Amino acid sequence: MEKKDGFHELTKKMFPNPTQEVLETPKKVYIDGHQIDFVGEVKSEKIGKEVVQVTVTFLAKSFKSES
């Protein structure tokens, strides 16, 4: 069942075919083949036939925002 709300509808319009691939193993998480270290939590929710919303919580050395 496809979830319908503002965020998901906007995502569907802006990014109809996501390209990122996420792999979670018992000890590691990879995004497009890049290992993510210090991961605390991974949540996933299928929101379409070929779309999964993934939330990854991890610790980082620094953070910058260009907004």
Contacts in CASP RR format, 6 or more apart in sequence:
PFRMAT RR
TARGET T0000
AUTHOR 0000-0000-0000
METHOD contacts of the structure
MODEL  1
MEKKDGFHELTKKMFPNPTQEVLETPKKVYIDGHQIDFVGEVKSEKIGKE
VVQVTVTFLAKSFKSES
2 8 0 8 1.000
2 47 0 8 1.000
2 48 0 8 1.000
2 49 0 8 1.000
3 45 0 8 1.000
3 47 0 8 1.000
3 48 0 8 1.000
8 47 0 8 1.000
8 53 0 8 1.000
11 47 0 8 1.000
11 51 0 8 1.000
11 53 0 8 1.000
12 51 0 8 1.000
17 50 0 8 1.000
18 50 0 8 1.000
18 51 0 8 1.000
20 31 0 8 1.000
20 32 0 8 1.000
20 54 0 8 1.000
21 31 0 8 1.000
21 32 0 8 1.000
21 33 0 8 1.000
22 29 0 8 1.000
22 30 0 8 1.000
22 31 0 8 1.000
22 42 0 8 1.000
22 44 0 8 1.000
22 52 0 8 1.000
22 54 0 8 1.000
22 56 0 8 1.000
23 29 0 8 1.000
23 30 0 8 1.000
23 33 0 8 1.000
24 30 0 8 1.000
24 42 0 8 1.000
28 35 0 8 1.000
28 36 0 8 1.000
28 39 0 8 1.000
29 35 0 8 1.000
29 36 0 8 1.000
29 39 0 8 1.000
29 42 0 8 1.000
29 56 0 8 1.000
29 58 0 8 1.000
30 36 0 8 1.000
31 56 0 8 1.000
36 56 0 8 1.000
36 58 0 8 1.000
37 58 0 8 1.000
38 58 0 8 1.000
38 59 0 8 1.000
38 60 0 8 1.000
39 56 0 8 1.000
39 57 0 8 1.000
39 58 0 8 1.000
40 57 0 8 1.000
40 58 0 8 1.000
40 59 0 8 1.000
41 55 0 8 1.000
41 56 0 8 1.000
41 57 0 8 1.000
42 54 0 8 1.000
42 55 0 8 1.000
42 56 0 8 1.000
42 57 0 8 1.000
43 54 0 8 1.000
43 55 0 8 1.000
44 52 0 8 1.000
44 53 0 8 1.000
44 54 0 8 1.000
44 55 0 8 1.000
45 52 0 8 1.000
45 53 0 8 1.000
46 52 0 8 1.000
46 53 0 8 1.000
47 53 0 8 1.000
END
